[in-house]
Amino acid sequence: MNYETTWYPANQAAFDLIHQQKLIGDLRKIIVHDGHQGPKEIGCSAAFLEWLSDPVLNGGGALTDFGCYGADLITWLMDGQRPTSVFAVTQQIKPQVYPKVDDEATVVLTYPHAQGIIQASWNWPFGRKDMEVYGQTGYILVPEKNLLRIRTGSAEEKDRHVSPLASPNNDPVSYLGAVMRGDIRPSGLSSLEVNLIVTEILEAARTSARSGKRVDLTAEVERGMK
């Protein structure tokens, strides 16, 4: 529940523009890119690498390691909606390095009137945690943690630099302290409600990747109620 992207000012600014100012209309597509060259390639410790690449301890490779960011952000931006279906494709582009888990994953989430795409990879040429949000009347790109690129209607694209978040929403330690003191209740990207859906998305993505079929979450819920 403590994702690095939770503390990015630009993500919060994008959310406010979308939900408070209604700047780009109803959402239609959200694309989240996350990952890096690979945990071994960037010099992760042996202990951490062993955990990341263990299909039992960590649950998977790039899909689990970086798919969680996209699932969290998309669920939050979609105001806590569960997707109606999940379809995922995973690959082992470097099986000699990561023989037990995937190192490349793409997940497509469908909603009644929108689509989310998660691109999680240990094969990017450089580290990235960025996203693109498209609505009926414009788009908001979040290329960096403090930067937005916005285009609406017929206007040209403009950059907008974002100020740092105020405490306790600016880092996990301050946030956790505020929760423990009872000053705030976990919400948004850190809420239990959102993160239960994140877990459901990742589990459905693993199932889809193994079977090669779309997982219909609506059908899963209906089966569970019978």
N, C-alpha and C positions, 0 to 999 in steps of 0.2 A: 504493500500500500504506500510505501515511500518511494515513489518514482522520481527520478531526477527532474523530469519535465514538469512536475507539480510546482516547482519553485521558479519556473521561467516566467518573468513578468510579461513577455509577449503573448504567452498562451492565455493568461488571465485577461489581458487587454483584448485579445481576439474574442474571447467568450463574452466580455461585456459589450463589445460592438455588435456581436451577433444577437445576443439575447436581450440586452437592455435598450440599445439604440436601433435594433432591427435594420442594421446598415445594409445587409446583402439579401434580405428577404428570407424565405424558407430555405433551409439547407437542402442541397441536392447531392453533393459529393464531398467526402473528406478523404484525403490521402495522407498517410503518415509514413515517413521514412525513418528508420532507426537502425543503428548498427555501426560497424567499423570493419577493419580489415580482418578481424578474427582475434579471439582472446589470446591465442598463442602468438600470433603475429605482433600484437601490441605489447607483449611482455607481461601478461598476467602471471601471478605466482602459480607455482605447480599445484598447490592445494586448491586454489580457486579454479584453475583450469580443469582439474580432475572432477570437481563438483559440477562445473558448467557442462562438461561433456559426458556426464553420467545420465543415461535415460531414466534411471530410477530416482536418484537423488534430486535432480533438477527438473525432471520431466521431459527434457528435450534439449535441443541445441539453440539455434538462432530463433526458432519459433517462440520458445519459452523465454529466452534471454531478452529478446527485443520486441517480440509481439505484444508483450504486456503493456508497453508504452502506448502503442496505437489503440489497443482495446480500451485502455483507460481513458485516453483523450477523446476517442470517438464516442464512447458511452456518455461521457460528461457533456460533450458538445450536443449530443442528441437528447439531452435533458433526461438521462437515465433510462431511455428506452432499451429494451432487449431487441436485438436483431431478429428478424423472422427466420433467417437462415444464415449458415456459415459454410463457405467453401474454401478449402485450402490446398495449396500445392507446395510441397517441400522437396528439396534436392540436397544431395551430397556432392557439391562441386569439388570439395577437397577431401575425399574419403581417406586419403593417406594421412591426413592430419586429424580428422574427426570421424573415425570409422563407425562410431556407435550412434551418432546423432546427426540431424540435419544441420547444414550451415547456410541454407537459403530457404526463405519462406515468403509466400504471398497469400494473404487471406482476404477474401471478399465477404463483407457483411451486407446483407440486404435489409432494408427497412421499407415500410409501405410506400414512402415517397422519396427515398434517398438511398445512397450507397456509400459504404465505407471500405477503403482499401488499406491494408496494412502491409508494408514491405519491410520485412525484418531480415537482416543479412549480416553474415560474417565475411562478406566479399566486397563491401564498398571500398573504393580506392582511398577513402578517408572517413573519419568518424562523422556521423550526422544524427541529429535528432530534430527534424524539421517537419512541417506539415503544410498542406494546402487545403483551404476550405472554400467551397464554391456554393453560392446561393442563387436564387432566382435572378437577382439584379446586380451581382458583382462577386468579387472574390477577395479573400484575405489570405495572404501567404505569410508563413512564419519561418523565415530562413535562419534566424538566429534568436537566441533567448531574449534579446532586447530590441528586436527589430520586426516591424510589420511592413508588408507591401500590399497596398490596398488599391483596388479599382472598382468603381461603381458606375453604372450607366455608361454614358459616353465619355466620361472623364478619363484622363491618362492615369496610369499607375503612379502611385506616390509612396515614398518611403515614410514611415513614421517610427521614430525612436521612442522607446518606452522607458519610463522611469522605474527604478527598483521597487519591488513590493515592500509594503510596510510590515513590520513585525506584528504578530507572530507568523504571518503568512509567507515570509521570505526564506525560511530554512526549516528543515525537519526538527531540529533540536528545540527551537523556539516554539514551533507548532505543538510538538509533543508536550512540552512543559505547560503550555496554555490549556491543553486538553486535560492533563493530570490535575491542574489546579481548578478545573471546572469553569475556566473562563470562556471556553468555546466547546462546541460539539463537532466532532469530525464531519466534514461536509465536502461536497464536490468531488474532486479527484481523490481525496483521502477517505471518503465515506465508505462504510461497509456495504451499503446498498450498491454503489457503483462497482466496487471491487468484487462482489459476488458475481455480477454480470461479467466482469473481466475474466474471472476463473471459468465461468460457463463458456465464454467465447473460446478461450484457449483449449479447453477440453474438447469442444466441438471441432475446433481446427485440427487437433491431433487425430480425432476420429475420421474426419473428412480426408486428411492427407493419407491415412492408412488405407481407407476404402476406395478413394478416388471418387467419392460421391458427396453431394451436398448434404449437409445435416440441417434438417428442418426443425428449428427450435420450437415452433408452435406445435408440431406433431409430438415432440418429446414431452412437452408439458401436458398435452392431452392424454398421452399414454400413462404418464405418471399419476393422473387424476383418476384413472379407471381402477 
